Amino acid sequence: MNWKKKLAIVTAFTGATITTIHIINKVISLNATKEHILMRSSGTFYEWRFGKVFYKKIGIGSPILLIHDFKSFSSSDEWNQTINSLAKDHTVYALDLLGCGRSDKPNMTYTNYLYVQLITDFIKHVIGQPTDVIATGASSSFVLAACHNEQDIINKIIMVNPVSMKSISLPPSKRTKSAAWVLNVPIIGTLLYHVLSSKYRLRKYINREYFSLPDSYSKTLLDTYYESVNETSAKSKHLYASMVGKYTTLQLSLFLKNLNNSIYIIDGNIDPEAHLIASEYQEILPSIESVFIKGSGGMPQLDAPSEFLENTKLFLS
C-alpha cells in the first residue's frame, strides 16, 4: 500500500471519528435541553457590551442584587426559594452571569475583571442606585472587587459560603493554561466538557457540596443544572475552561482590608472548613460578621431557606 492510500485511509478514519464525536455532542445537548426548564422563568435582558445578560426583577423597595454561585452550571434559579420573600420589602434583581444560564456564552477568555465590570455596569445602568448584594461562592470575590473600585455603588454585602482566600488567588500556570486550551478545542474539547459535566458528576457534586442530606432536593434542580451545562450547544464550556485555567482568580487580600462596607458571611456548618474560611476573611477585615446555619450545606438558600431568610433579613434591617 503506497503512502497516498495510507493517507486517504487515515484522513477518512479521522473525519469519520470527528463526525461521530460531533453527533454525540449534539445528541447530549439536545437531550439535556429538551424540557426547556430555563425558559420557563420570565425575565429580561441587559444588553451589555460583551453579550446579553438575563435577569429577573421583582418587588418594590430598596434594591438587592442576587448573584448565583460561580459555576458553569449555575443560574439565578438558585434563588427561587428565597426571591419572593425578599421581594416583599425590596426590589430584587437576580441575574445570570455571562456564560451561565440564559445569558450569552461568547467564545472568549473569562476573567475576574470581566465580572467586576459586569457587576459595576449592571448596578449603574439597570439598578441605577446603590444596592445591597448577596452573592454565593466565588462570585463574592467579584462583588468585593467591584466595591473596592467604586464603593459608592454597593451598600451591604452578604457572602454565602465564600471560597477560601487561597483558592481564589491561585494564578494561571502552564498546566492550567494547557488544560483550558484543550477544553476550548472544538468538538474534542466539547466532548471532554460533557464528560466532566455529566449528570452523574453534577449529582455527586451537589450532594457533596450543596446539601446536608444526599438527594434531598427536587429532580427539577438537577435537571436545571444539567440543562445549564448544555444550553446553546454547551457553549458554557468556555467559562469552564477559563475557570480551569485560573483566569477568574484574583488577590482579594490586596484590597479587602480597605473596604468599609458592612459585610456578612452566611455559611452552612456541615463543612468543617467553613469556620476556617470565615476566619480568613475576618483576619484581614475584623468588622466582617459571620453566622453558621446548623444542618445546612453550601447552598443554604436552597437547603435551609427559612433560616437563610431569617439571617438575611436581620442583617439587611
Secondary structure, DSSP 8 states (H G I E B T S, - for coil): --HHHHHHHHHHHHHHHHHHHHHHHHHHHHHHTTT--GGGS--EEEEETTEEEEEEEE-SSEEEEEE--SSTT--GGGGTTTHHHHTTTEEEEEE--TTSTTS---SS---HHHHHHHHHHHIIIII-S-EEEEEETTHHHHHHHHHHH-GGGEEEEEEES---HHHHT----HHHHHHHHHHHSTTHHHHHHHHHT-HHHHHHHHHHHT-SSTT-S-HHHHHHHHHHHHHHHHTTHHHHHHHHTTTT---GGGTGGG--S-EEEEEETTSTTHHHHHHHHHHH-TT-EEEEETT--S-HHHHSHHHHHHHHHHHH-
